[in-house]
Amino acid sequence: MTVNRPSRGETFEAELIAGERGGLWVTAVHDKRGGRYTLRAVLAVGWRIIAANAAERALLEEHGFDLRG
């Protein structure tokens, strides 16, 4: 999926992963560093999902995230 991080003016590609305990994780490489973060945490600090493919949208909806608004 494509993610925007407004605080740093970055837009980058990230991978959405379903965790073993039911949470969603974002794996991303930005600023030449990689990291794995919970989706709820990155959304809470202002990251925004700009684009997601059909499988990612289905996973988000399955976990209660609404991309329409």
Summary of the structure (lengths in Angstrom):
residues: 69
radius of gyration: 11.4
end to end distance: 16.9
largest distance: 32.0
contacts: 165
relative contact order: 0.24
helix: 26%
strand: 43%
